[in-house]
Amino acid sequence: MFLGIRWYWWLIIAAVSVISIPFKIKFMKWWNKRRQEKKDSRRGKWGDDE
């Protein structure tokens, strides 16, 4: 046992982490694109020159 967790829980945690990394990257790309689109649409709507 390491930090009170059995070895197979560490394998499960590691597997979930490895599987979730591509989803996190995809989400971050989507989030940045969405933020950029909101910024662009807001600038055009109100005529702000930032």
ZINORSUL-V929525 format. One record per residue. N is the residue number from 0. SS is DSSP state (A for helix, B for strand, O for the rest). PHI is phi in whole degrees, -180 to 180 (NA if undefined). D_LAST is the distance of its C-alpha to the last C-alpha in Angstrom with 1 decimal. Layout:
N_SS_PHI_D_LAST, N_SS_PHI_D_LAST
This chain:
0_O_NA_55.9, 1_B_-126_52.7, 2_O_57_50.9, 3_O_76_53.2, 4_B_-119_51.9, 5_O_-68_54.3, 6_A_-61_53.6, 7_A_-72_52.9, 8_A_-68_50.1, 9_A_-65_48.4, 10_A_-64_48.9, 11_A_-65_47.3, 12_A_-61_44.3, 13_A_-64_43.8, 14_A_-64_44.1, 15_A_-63_41.6, 16_A_-62_39.1, 17_A_-65_39.6, 18_A_-69_39.3, 19_A_-80_36.1, 20_A_-60_34.1, 21_A_-62_33.4, 22_A_-67_32.4, 23_A_-65_30.0, 24_A_-63_28.4, 25_A_-63_28.2, 26_A_-64_26.6, 27_A_-65_23.9, 28_A_-63_23.0, 29_A_-62_23.0, 30_A_-65_20.9, 31_A_-65_18.2, 32_A_-63_18.2, 33_A_-64_18.2, 34_A_-63_15.2, 35_A_-64_13.2, 36_A_-64_14.6, 37_A_-63_13.7, 38_A_-63_10.0, 39_A_-65_10.2, 40_A_-68_12.6, 41_A_-67_10.7, 42_A_-64_7.7, 43_A_-69_10.8, 44_A_-70_12.9, 45_A_-99_11.2, 46_O_77_9.3, 47_O_-76_6.0, 48_O_-109_3.8, 49_O_-99_0.0
